[in-house]
Amino acid sequence: MDGKPYAAALTNIQRFAAAQARYYLSATFIISYYYDSCMNKLEIIRDIPNPRGLGLEQQL
């Protein structure tokens, strides 16, 4: 019975660490997914043909 509070505290710490790890992984996944979707939009915008037929550097 003496080890019960210690074991309970350890499981709480483990649970907290698992929650932190899950939050960190989900945050990095959301950031990478958002970055990928932004890059895909940029690729799509860049691939639209230019009505004037000029390059992007000549348009600027």
mmCIF file as Biopython writes it, N, C-alpha, C and O atoms, coordinates in Angstrom:
data_model
#
loop_
_atom_site.group_PDB
_atom_site.id
_atom_site.type_symbol
_atom_site.label_atom_id
_atom_site.label_alt_id
_atom_site.label_comp_id
_atom_site.label_asym_id
_atom_site.label_entity_id
_atom_site.label_seq_id
_atom_site.pdbx_PDB_ins_code
_atom_site.Cartn_x
_atom_site.Cartn_y
_atom_site.Cartn_z
_atom_site.occupancy
_atom_site.B_iso_or_equiv
_atom_site.auth_seq_id
_atom_site.auth_asym_id
_atom_site.pdbx_PDB_model_num
ATOM 1   N N  . MET A ? 1  ? 0.814  -1.208 0.000   1.0 0.0 1  A 1 
ATOM 2   C CA . MET A ? 1  ? 0.000  0.000  0.000   1.0 0.0 1  A 1 
ATOM 3   C C  . MET A ? 1  ? 0.852  1.265  0.000   1.0 0.0 1  A 1 
ATOM 4   O O  . MET A ? 1  ? 0.358  2.345  -0.322  1.0 0.0 1  A 1 
ATOM 5   N N  . ASP A ? 2  ? 2.138  1.135  0.362   1.0 0.0 2  A 1 
ATOM 6   C CA . ASP A ? 2  ? 2.971  2.330  0.456   1.0 0.0 2  A 1 
ATOM 7   C C  . ASP A ? 2  ? 3.287  2.910  -0.921  1.0 0.0 2  A 1 
ATOM 8   O O  . ASP A ? 2  ? 3.486  4.118  -1.048  1.0 0.0 2  A 1 
ATOM 9   N N  . GLY A ? 3  ? 3.335  2.063  -1.958  1.0 0.0 3  A 1 
ATOM 10  C CA . GLY A ? 3  ? 3.707  2.548  -3.280  1.0 0.0 3  A 1 
ATOM 11  C C  . GLY A ? 3  ? 2.540  3.089  -4.086  1.0 0.0 3  A 1 
ATOM 12  O O  . GLY A ? 3  ? 2.736  3.560  -5.206  1.0 0.0 3  A 1 
ATOM 13  N N  . LYS A ? 4  ? 1.341  3.034  -3.549  1.0 0.0 4  A 1 
ATOM 14  C CA . LYS A ? 4  ? 0.152  3.458  -4.312  1.0 0.0 4  A 1 
ATOM 15  C C  . LYS A ? 4  ? 0.180  4.934  -4.712  1.0 0.0 4  A 1 
ATOM 16  O O  . LYS A ? 4  ? -0.026 5.228  -5.889  1.0 0.0 4  A 1 
ATOM 17  N N  . PRO A ? 5  ? 0.423  5.879  -3.793  1.0 0.0 5  A 1 
ATOM 18  C CA . PRO A ? 5  ? 0.413  7.294  -4.223  1.0 0.0 5  A 1 
ATOM 19  C C  . PRO A ? 5  ? 1.496  7.593  -5.247  1.0 0.0 5  A 1 
ATOM 20  O O  . PRO A ? 5  ? 1.291  8.382  -6.170  1.0 0.0 5  A 1 
ATOM 21  N N  . TYR A ? 6  ? 2.655  6.954  -5.076  1.0 0.0 6  A 1 
ATOM 22  C CA . TYR A ? 6  ? 3.741  7.179  -6.033  1.0 0.0 6  A 1 
ATOM 23  C C  . TYR A ? 6  ? 3.352  6.664  -7.413  1.0 0.0 6  A 1 
ATOM 24  O O  . TYR A ? 6  ? 3.614  7.316  -8.424  1.0 0.0 6  A 1 
ATOM 25  N N  . ALA A ? 7  ? 2.728  5.492  -7.448  1.0 0.0 7  A 1 
ATOM 26  C CA . ALA A ? 7  ? 2.304  4.927  -8.727  1.0 0.0 7  A 1 
ATOM 27  C C  . ALA A ? 7  ? 1.232  5.806  -9.368  1.0 0.0 7  A 1 
ATOM 28  O O  . ALA A ? 7  ? 1.233  6.000  -10.584 1.0 0.0 7  A 1 
ATOM 29  N N  . ALA A ? 8  ? 0.326  6.335  -8.559  1.0 0.0 8  A 1 
ATOM 30  C CA . ALA A ? 8  ? -0.718 7.204  -9.102  1.0 0.0 8  A 1 
ATOM 31  C C  . ALA A ? 8  ? -0.111 8.485  -9.657  1.0 0.0 8  A 1 
ATOM 32  O O  . ALA A ? 8  ? -0.516 8.963  -10.717 1.0 0.0 8  A 1 
ATOM 33  N N  . ALA A ? 9  ? 0.868  9.042  -8.935  1.0 0.0 9  A 1 
ATOM 34  C CA . ALA A ? 9  ? 1.519  10.253 -9.432  1.0 0.0 9  A 1 
ATOM 35  C C  . ALA A ? 9  ? 2.275  9.958  -10.716 1.0 0.0 9  A 1 
ATOM 36  O O  . ALA A ? 9  ? 2.292  10.780 -11.632 1.0 0.0 9  A 1 
ATOM 37  N N  . LEU A ? 10 ? 2.897  8.797  -10.787 1.0 0.0 10 A 1 
ATOM 38  C CA . LEU A ? 10 ? 3.652  8.442  -11.990 1.0 0.0 10 A 1 
ATOM 39  C C  . LEU A ? 10 ? 2.714  8.305  -13.191 1.0 0.0 10 A 1 
ATOM 40  O O  . LEU A ? 10 ? 3.031  8.775  -14.284 1.0 0.0 10 A 1 
ATOM 41  N N  . THR A ? 11 ? 1.564  7.665  -12.989 1.0 0.0 11 A 1 
ATOM 42  C CA . THR A ? 11 ? 0.635  7.522  -14.110 1.0 0.0 11 A 1 
ATOM 43  C C  . THR A ? 11 ? 0.084  8.880  -14.530 1.0 0.0 11 A 1 
ATOM 44  O O  . THR A ? 11 ? -0.163 9.106  -15.715 1.0 0.0 11 A 1 
ATOM 45  N N  . ASN A ? 12 ? -0.112 9.791  -13.568 1.0 0.0 12 A 1 
ATOM 46  C CA . ASN A ? 12 ? -0.562 11.133 -13.936 1.0 0.0 12 A 1 
ATOM 47  C C  . ASN A ? 12 ? 0.493  11.847 -14.769 1.0 0.0 12 A 1 
ATOM 48  O O  . ASN A ? 12 ? 0.172  12.521 -15.748 1.0 0.0 12 A 1 
ATOM 49  N N  . ILE A ? 13 ? 1.759  11.694 -14.373 1.0 0.0 13 A 1 
ATOM 50  C CA . ILE A ? 13 ? 2.836  12.326 -15.139 1.0 0.0 13 A 1 
ATOM 51  C C  . ILE A ? 13 ? 2.910  11.717 -16.533 1.0 0.0 13 A 1 
ATOM 52  O O  . ILE A ? 13 ? 3.088  12.429 -17.521 1.0 0.0 13 A 1 
ATOM 53  N N  . GLN A ? 14 ? 2.772  10.398 -16.604 1.0 0.0 14 A 1 
ATOM 54  C CA . GLN A ? 14 ? 2.824  9.745  -17.913 1.0 0.0 14 A 1 
ATOM 55  C C  . GLN A ? 14 ? 1.650  10.191 -18.783 1.0 0.0 14 A 1 
ATOM 56  O O  . GLN A ? 14 ? 1.801  10.411 -19.985 1.0 0.0 14 A 1 
ATOM 57  N N  . ARG A ? 15 ? 0.487  10.320 -18.160 1.0 0.0 15 A 1 
ATOM 58  C CA . ARG A ? 15 ? -0.690 10.753 -18.914 1.0 0.0 15 A 1 
ATOM 59  C C  . ARG A ? 15 ? -0.489 12.182 -19.428 1.0 0.0 15 A 1 
ATOM 60  O O  . ARG A ? 15 ? -0.821 12.490 -20.573 1.0 0.0 15 A 1 
ATOM 61  N N  . PHE A ? 16 ? 0.053  13.037 -18.580 1.0 0.0 16 A 1 
ATOM 62  C CA . PHE A ? 16 ? 0.313  14.417 -18.990 1.0 0.0 16 A 1 
ATOM 63  C C  . PHE A ? 16 ? 1.337  14.462 -20.123 1.0 0.0 16 A 1 
ATOM 64  O O  . PHE A ? 16 ? 1.171  15.215 -21.083 1.0 0.0 16 A 1 
ATOM 65  N N  . ALA A ? 17 ? 2.401  13.651 -20.013 1.0 0.0 17 A 1 
ATOM 66  C CA . ALA A ? 17 ? 3.417  13.634 -21.062 1.0 0.0 17 A 1 
ATOM 67  C C  . ALA A ? 17 ? 2.827  13.128 -22.370 1.0 0.0 17 A 1 
ATOM 68  O O  . ALA A ? 17 ? 3.158  13.641 -23.438 1.0 0.0 17 A 1 
ATOM 69  N N  . ALA A ? 18 ? 1.958  12.130 -22.295 1.0 0.0 18 A 1 
ATOM 70  C CA . ALA A ? 18 ? 1.337  11.616 -23.511 1.0 0.0 18 A 1 
ATOM 71  C C  . ALA A ? 18 ? 0.431  12.669 -24.140 1.0 0.0 18 A 1 
ATOM 72  O O  . ALA A ? 18 ? 0.387  12.805 -25.363 1.0 0.0 18 A 1 
ATOM 73  N N  . ALA A ? 19 ? -0.292 13.414 -23.305 1.0 0.0 19 A 1 
ATOM 74  C CA . ALA A ? 19 ? -1.156 14.470 -23.836 1.0 0.0 19 A 1 
ATOM 75  C C  . ALA A ? 19 ? -0.318 15.564 -24.490 1.0 0.0 19 A 1 
ATOM 76  O O  . ALA A ? 19 ? -0.680 16.077 -25.549 1.0 0.0 19 A 1 
ATOM 77  N N  . GLN A ? 20 ? 0.806  15.922 -23.861 1.0 0.0 20 A 1 
ATOM 78  C CA . GLN A ? 20 ? 1.681  16.934 -24.442 1.0 0.0 20 A 1 
ATOM 79  C C  . GLN A ? 20 ? 2.237  16.458 -25.783 1.0 0.0 20 A 1 
ATOM 80  O O  . GLN A ? 20 ? 2.273  17.215 -26.752 1.0 0.0 20 A 1 
ATOM 81  N N  . ALA A ? 21 ? 2.670  15.195 -25.829 1.0 0.0 21 A 1 
ATOM 82  C CA . ALA A ? 21 ? 3.231  14.667 -27.071 1.0 0.0 21 A 1 
ATOM 83  C C  . ALA A ? 21 ? 2.168  14.635 -28.162 1.0 0.0 21 A 1 
ATOM 84  O O  . ALA A ? 21 ? 2.448  14.952 -29.317 1.0 0.0 21 A 1 
ATOM 85  N N  . ARG A ? 22 ? 0.953  14.253 -27.794 1.0 0.0 22 A 1 
ATOM 86  C CA . ARG A ? 22 ? -0.121 14.197 -28.786 1.0 0.0 22 A 1 
ATOM 87  C C  . ARG A ? 22 ? -0.432 15.597 -29.305 1.0 0.0 22 A 1 
ATOM 88  O O  . ARG A ? 22 ? -0.650 15.785 -30.502 1.0 0.0 22 A 1 
ATOM 89  N N  . TYR A ? 23 ? -0.453 16.582 -28.402 1.0 0.0 23 A 1 
ATOM 90  C CA . TYR A ? 23 ? -0.718 17.959 -28.825 1.0 0.0 23 A 1 
ATOM 91  C C  . TYR A ? 23 ? 0.392  18.459 -29.742 1.0 0.0 23 A 1 
ATOM 92  O O  . TYR A ? 23 ? 0.124  19.123 -30.743 1.0 0.0 23 A 1 
ATOM 93  N N  . TYR A ? 24 ? 1.638  18.139 -29.399 1.0 0.0 24 A 1 
ATOM 94  C CA . TYR A ? 24 ? 2.757  18.599 -30.213 1.0 0.0 24 A 1 
ATOM 95  C C  . TYR A ? 24 ? 2.699  17.972 -31.600 1.0 0.0 24 A 1 
ATOM 96  O O  . TYR A ? 24 ? 2.920  18.652 -32.602 1.0 0.0 24 A 1 
ATOM 97  N N  . LEU A ? 25 ? 2.403  16.684 -31.658 1.0 0.0 25 A 1 
ATOM 98  C CA . LEU A ? 25 ? 2.339  16.014 -32.956 1.0 0.0 25 A 1 
ATOM 99  C C  . LEU A ? 25 ? 1.195  16.571 -33.792 1.0 0.0 25 A 1 
ATOM 100 O O  . LEU A ? 25 ? 1.353  16.787 -34.994 1.0 0.0 25 A 1 
ATOM 101 N N  . SER A ? 26 ? 0.041  16.806 -33.164 1.0 0.0 26 A 1 
ATOM 102 C CA . SER A ? 26 ? -1.085 17.328 -33.937 1.0 0.0 26 A 1 
ATOM 103 C C  . SER A ? 26 ? -0.796 18.751 -34.405 1.0 0.0 26 A 1 
ATOM 104 O O  . SER A ? 26 ? -1.201 19.131 -35.504 1.0 0.0 26 A 1 
ATOM 105 N N  . ALA A ? 27 ? -0.097 19.549 -33.580 1.0 0.0 27 A 1 
ATOM 106 C CA . ALA A ? 27 ? 0.218  20.917 -33.986 1.0 0.0 27 A 1 
ATOM 107 C C  . ALA A ? 27 ? 1.179  20.916 -35.164 1.0 0.0 27 A 1 
ATOM 108 O O  . ALA A ? 27 ? 0.999  21.686 -36.107 1.0 0.0 27 A 1 
ATOM 109 N N  . THR A ? 28 ? 2.200  20.063 -35.123 1.0 0.0 28 A 1 
ATOM 110 C CA . THR A ? 28 ? 3.139  20.027 -36.247 1.0 0.0 28 A 1 
ATOM 111 C C  . THR A ? 28 ? 2.446  19.491 -37.490 1.0 0.0 28 A 1 
ATOM 112 O O  . THR A ? 28 ? 2.742  19.936 -38.599 1.0 0.0 28 A 1 
ATOM 113 N N  . PHE A ? 29 ? 1.522  18.535 -37.325 1.0 0.0 29 A 1 
ATOM 114 C CA . PHE A ? 29 ? 0.808  18.008 -38.485 1.0 0.0 29 A 1 
ATOM 115 C C  . PHE A ? 29 ? -0.054 19.098 -39.111 1.0 0.0 29 A 1 
ATOM 116 O O  . PHE A ? 29 ? -0.104 19.226 -40.334 1.0 0.0 29 A 1 
ATOM 117 N N  . ILE A ? 30 ? -0.734 19.884 -38.279 1.0 0.0 30 A 1 
ATOM 118 C CA . ILE A ? 30 ? -1.586 20.956 -38.807 1.0 0.0 30 A 1 
ATOM 119 C C  . ILE A ? 30 ? -0.730 21.988 -39.534 1.0 0.0 30 A 1 
ATOM 120 O O  . ILE A ? 30 ? -1.102 22.459 -40.608 1.0 0.0 30 A 1 
ATOM 121 N N  . ILE A ? 31 ? 0.423  22.341 -38.948 1.0 0.0 31 A 1 
ATOM 122 C CA . ILE A ? 31 ? 1.290  23.335 -39.583 1.0 0.0 31 A 1 
ATOM 123 C C  . ILE A ? 31 ? 1.809  22.805 -40.914 1.0 0.0 31 A 1 
ATOM 124 O O  . ILE A ? 31 ? 1.816  23.533 -41.906 1.0 0.0 31 A 1 
ATOM 125 N N  . SER A ? 32 ? 2.248  21.539 -40.949 1.0 0.0 32 A 1 
ATOM 126 C CA . SER A ? 32 ? 2.786  21.001 -42.194 1.0 0.0 32 A 1 
ATOM 127 C C  . SER A ? 32 ? 1.678  20.867 -43.240 1.0 0.0 32 A 1 
ATOM 128 O O  . SER A ? 32 ? 1.916  21.111 -44.423 1.0 0.0 32 A 1 
ATOM 129 N N  . TYR A ? 33 ? 0.467  20.479 -42.816 1.0 0.0 33 A 1 
ATOM 130 C CA . TYR A ? 33 ? -0.633 20.360 -43.767 1.0 0.0 33 A 1 
ATOM 131 C C  . TYR A ? 33 ? -1.010 21.735 -44.315 1.0 0.0 33 A 1 
ATOM 132 O O  . TYR A ? 33 ? -1.262 21.877 -45.511 1.0 0.0 33 A 1 
ATOM 133 N N  . TYR A ? 34 ? -1.050 22.748 -43.446 1.0 0.0 34 A 1 
ATOM 134 C CA . TYR A ? 34 ? -1.374 24.099 -43.889 1.0 0.0 34 A 1 
ATOM 135 C C  . TYR A ? 34 ? -0.304 24.607 -44.846 1.0 0.0 34 A 1 
ATOM 136 O O  . TYR A ? 34 ? -0.616 25.244 -45.852 1.0 0.0 34 A 1 
ATOM 137 N N  . TYR A ? 35 ? 0.964  24.322 -44.531 1.0 0.0 35 A 1 
ATOM 138 C CA . TYR A ? 35 ? 2.056  24.749 -45.401 1.0 0.0 35 A 1 
ATOM 139 C C  . TYR A ? 35 ? 1.949  24.061 -46.754 1.0 0.0 35 A 1 
ATOM 140 O O  . TYR A ? 35 ? 2.138  24.693 -47.792 1.0 0.0 35 A 1 
ATOM 141 N N  . ASP A ? 36 ? 1.642  22.748 -46.743 1.0 0.0 36 A 1 
ATOM 142 C CA . ASP A ? 36 ? 1.501  22.031 -48.007 1.0 0.0 36 A 1 
ATOM 143 C C  . ASP A ? 36 ? 0.350  22.601 -48.826 1.0 0.0 36 A 1 
ATOM 144 O O  . ASP A ? 36 ? 0.481  22.765 -50.039 1.0 0.0 36 A 1 
ATOM 145 N N  . SER A ? 37 ? -0.772 22.905 -48.186 1.0 0.0 37 A 1 
ATOM 146 C CA . SER A ? 37 ? -1.900 23.432 -48.940 1.0 0.0 37 A 1 
ATOM 147 C C  . SER A ? 37 ? -1.565 24.810 -49.499 1.0 0.0 37 A 1 
ATOM 148 O O  . SER A ? 37 ? -1.984 25.146 -50.606 1.0 0.0 37 A 1 
ATOM 149 N N  . CYS A ? 38 ? -0.814 25.610 -48.746 1.0 0.0 38 A 1 
ATOM 150 C CA . CYS A ? 38 ? -0.405 26.919 -49.261 1.0 0.0 38 A 1 
ATOM 151 C C  . CYS A ? 38 ? 0.518  26.746 -50.461 1.0 0.0 38 A 1 
ATOM 152 O O  . CYS A ? 38 ? 0.383  27.456 -51.457 1.0 0.0 38 A 1 
ATOM 153 N N  . MET A ? 39 ? 1.450  25.809 -50.370 1.0 0.0 39 A 1 
ATOM 154 C CA . MET A ? 39 ? 2.372  25.604 -51.480 1.0 0.0 39 A 1 
ATOM 155 C C  . MET A ? 39 ? 1.616  25.085 -52.698 1.0 0.0 39 A 1 
ATOM 156 O O  . MET A ? 39 ? 1.933  25.454 -53.829 1.0 0.0 39 A 1 
ATOM 157 N N  . ASN A ? 40 ? 0.615  24.230 -52.474 1.0 0.0 40 A 1 
ATOM 158 C CA . ASN A ? 40 ? -0.171 23.748 -53.601 1.0 0.0 40 A 1 
ATOM 159 C C  . ASN A ? 40 ? -0.921 24.902 -54.257 1.0 0.0 40 A 1 
ATOM 160 O O  . ASN A ? 40 ? -1.012 24.959 -55.484 1.0 0.0 40 A 1 
ATOM 161 N N  . LYS A ? 41 ? -1.457 25.817 -53.462 1.0 0.0 41 A 1 
ATOM 162 C CA . LYS A ? 41 ? -2.145 26.969 -54.035 1.0 0.0 41 A 1 
ATOM 163 C C  . LYS A ? 41 ? -1.175 27.831 -54.822 1.0 0.0 41 A 1 
ATOM 164 O O  . LYS A ? 41 ? -1.511 28.336 -55.894 1.0 0.0 41 A 1 
ATOM 165 N N  . LEU A ? 42 ? 0.029  27.999 -54.291 1.0 0.0 42 A 1 
ATOM 166 C CA . LEU A ? 42 ? 1.018  28.793 -55.014 1.0 0.0 42 A 1 
ATOM 167 C C  . LEU A ? 42 ? 1.393  28.117 -56.327 1.0 0.0 42 A 1 
ATOM 168 O O  . LEU A ? 42 ? 1.563  28.784 -57.348 1.0 0.0 42 A 1 
ATOM 169 N N  . GLU A ? 43 ? 1.522  26.786 -56.297 1.0 0.0 43 A 1 
ATOM 170 C CA . GLU A ? 43 ? 1.845  26.069 -57.529 1.0 0.0 43 A 1 
ATOM 171 C C  . GLU A ? 43 ? 0.714  26.236 -58.548 1.0 0.0 43 A 1 
ATOM 172 O O  . GLU A ? 43 ? 0.961  26.466 -59.732 1.0 0.0 43 A 1 
ATOM 173 N N  . ILE A ? 44 ? -0.530 26.119 -58.072 1.0 0.0 44 A 1 
ATOM 174 C CA . ILE A ? 44 ? -1.670 26.248 -58.988 1.0 0.0 44 A 1 
ATOM 175 C C  . ILE A ? 44 ? -1.706 27.662 -59.565 1.0 0.0 44 A 1 
ATOM 176 O O  . ILE A ? 44 ? -1.924 27.839 -60.764 1.0 0.0 44 A 1 
ATOM 177 N N  . ILE A ? 45 ? -1.491 28.670 -58.715 1.0 0.0 45 A 1 
ATOM 178 C CA . ILE A ? 45 ? -1.502 30.053 -59.203 1.0 0.0 45 A 1 
ATOM 179 C C  . ILE A ? 45 ? -0.380 30.260 -60.212 1.0 0.0 45 A 1 
ATOM 180 O O  . ILE A ? 45 ? -0.561 30.948 -61.216 1.0 0.0 45 A 1 
ATOM 181 N N  . ARG A ? 46 ? 0.779  29.664 -59.946 1.0 0.0 46 A 1 
ATOM 182 C CA . ARG A ? 46 ? 1.916  29.874 -60.833 1.0 0.0 46 A 1 
ATOM 183 C C  . ARG A ? 46 ? 1.706  29.176 -62.171 1.0 0.0 46 A 1 
ATOM 184 O O  . ARG A ? 46 ? 2.255  29.611 -63.183 1.0 0.0 46 A 1 
ATOM 185 N N  . ASP A ? 47 ? 0.922  28.103 -62.192 1.0 0.0 47 A 1 
ATOM 186 C CA . ASP A ? 47 ? 0.744  27.342 -63.421 1.0 0.0 47 A 1 
ATOM 187 C C  . ASP A ? 47 ? -0.353 27.913 -64.312 1.0 0.0 47 A 1 
ATOM 188 O O  . ASP A ? 47 ? -0.539 27.424 -65.426 1.0 0.0 47 A 1 
ATOM 189 N N  . ILE A ? 48 ? -1.082 28.925 -63.867 1.0 0.0 48 A 1 
ATOM 190 C CA . ILE A ? 48 ? -2.110 29.528 -64.715 1.0 0.0 48 A 1 
ATOM 191 C C  . ILE A ? 48 ? -1.410 30.272 -65.857 1.0 0.0 48 A 1 
ATOM 192 O O  . ILE A ? 48 ? -0.512 31.072 -65.598 1.0 0.0 48 A 1 
ATOM 193 N N  . PRO A ? 49 ? -1.794 30.030 -67.097 1.0 0.0 49 A 1 
ATOM 194 C CA . PRO A ? 49 ? -1.113 30.712 -68.202 1.0 0.0 49 A 1 
ATOM 195 C C  . PRO A ? 49 ? -1.346 32.217 -68.170 1.0 0.0 49 A 1 
ATOM 196 O O  . PRO A ? 49 ? -2.413 32.688 -67.776 1.0 0.0 49 A 1 
ATOM 197 N N  . ASN A ? 50 ? -0.360 32.938 -68.579 1.0 0.0 50 A 1 
ATOM 198 C CA . ASN A ? 50 ? -0.395 34.395 -68.554 1.0 0.0 50 A 1 
ATOM 199 C C  . ASN A ? 50 ? -1.139 34.899 -69.794 1.0 0.0 50 A 1 
ATOM 200 O O  . ASN A ? 50 ? -0.798 34.485 -70.902 1.0 0.0 50 A 1 
ATOM 201 N N  . PRO A ? 51 ? -2.133 35.770 -69.657 1.0 0.0 51 A 1 
ATOM 202 C CA . PRO A ? 51 ? -2.861 36.246 -70.843 1.0 0.0 51 A 1 
ATOM 203 C C  . PRO A ? 51 ? -1.973 37.028 -71.808 1.0 0.0 51 A 1 
ATOM 204 O O  . PRO A ? 51 ? -2.162 36.960 -73.023 1.0 0.0 51 A 1 
ATOM 205 N N  . ARG A ? 52 ? -1.003 37.772 -71.267 1.0 0.0 52 A 1 
ATOM 206 C CA . ARG A ? 52 ? -0.143 38.562 -72.147 1.0 0.0 52 A 1 
ATOM 207 C C  . ARG A ? 52 ? 0.955  37.737 -72.801 1.0 0.0 52 A 1 
ATOM 208 O O  . ARG A ? 52 ? 1.588  38.181 -73.759 1.0 0.0 52 A 1 
ATOM 209 N N  . GLY A ? 53 ? 1.180  36.535 -72.279 1.0 0.0 53 A 1 
ATOM 210 C CA . GLY A ? 53 ? 2.248  35.721 -72.829 1.0 0.0 53 A 1 
ATOM 211 C C  . GLY A ? 53 ? 3.625  36.124 -72.360 1.0 0.0 53 A 1 
ATOM 212 O O  . GLY A ? 53 ? 4.619  35.688 -72.939 1.0 0.0 53 A 1 
ATOM 213 N N  . LEU A ? 54 ? 3.716  36.949 -71.320 1.0 0.0 54 A 1 
ATOM 214 C CA . LEU A ? 54 ? 5.007  37.377 -70.800 1.0 0.0 54 A 1 
ATOM 215 C C  . LEU A ? 54 ? 5.389  36.517 -69.612 1.0 0.0 54 A 1 
ATOM 216 O O  . LEU A ? 54 ? 4.535  35.890 -68.984 1.0 0.0 54 A 1 
ATOM 217 N N  . GLY A ? 55 ? 6.671  36.491 -69.308 1.0 0.0 55 A 1 
ATOM 218 C CA . GLY A ? 55 ? 7.128  35.803 -68.110 1.0 0.0 55 A 1 
ATOM 219 C C  . GLY A ? 55 ? 6.825  36.629 -66.879 1.0 0.0 55 A 1 
ATOM 220 O O  . GLY A ? 55 ? 6.515  37.817 -66.973 1.0 0.0 55 A 1 
ATOM 221 N N  . LEU A ? 56 ? 6.916  35.997 -65.729 1.0 0.0 56 A 1 
ATOM 222 C CA . LEU A ? 56 ? 6.623  36.717 -64.488 1.0 0.0 56 A 1 
ATOM 223 C C  . LEU A ? 56 ? 7.644  37.821 -64.256 1.0 0.0 56 A 1 
ATOM 224 O O  . LEU A ? 56 ? 7.290  38.890 -63.759 1.0 0.0 56 A 1 
ATOM 225 N N  . GLU A ? 57 ? 8.896  37.582 -64.604 1.0 0.0 57 A 1 
ATOM 226 C CA . GLU A ? 57 ? 9.919  38.608 -64.361 1.0 0.0 57 A 1 
ATOM 227 C C  . GLU A ? 57 ? 9.714  39.811 -65.287 1.0 0.0 57 A 1 
ATOM 228 O O  . GLU A ? 57 ? 10.114 40.920 -64.934 1.0 0.0 57 A 1 
ATOM 229 N N  . GLN A ? 58 ? 9.102  39.621 -66.460 1.0 0.0 58 A 1 
ATOM 230 C CA . GLN A ? 58 ? 8.844  40.755 -67.349 1.0 0.0 58 A 1 
ATOM 231 C C  . GLN A ? 58 ? 7.601  41.530 -66.912 1.0 0.0 58 A 1 
ATOM 232 O O  . GLN A ? 58 ? 7.468  42.720 -67.195 1.0 0.0 58 A 1 
ATOM 233 N N  . GLN A ? 59 ? 6.693  40.840 -66.219 1.0 0.0 59 A 1 
ATOM 234 C CA . GLN A ? 59 ? 5.495  41.523 -65.724 1.0 0.0 59 A 1 
ATOM 235 C C  . GLN A ? 59 ? 5.840  42.496 -64.615 1.0 0.0 59 A 1 
ATOM 236 O O  . GLN A ? 59 ? 5.251  43.574 -64.530 1.0 0.0 59 A 1 
ATOM 237 N N  . LEU A ? 60 ? 6.792  42.128 -63.758 1.0 0.0 60 A 1 
ATOM 238 C CA . LEU A ? 60 ? 7.162  43.007 -62.651 1.0 0.0 60 A 1 
ATOM 239 C C  . LEU A ? 60 ? 7.869  44.214 -63.211 1.0 0.0 60 A 1 
ATOM 240 O O  . LEU A ? 60 ? 8.275  45.097 -62.456 1.0 0.0 60 A 1 
#
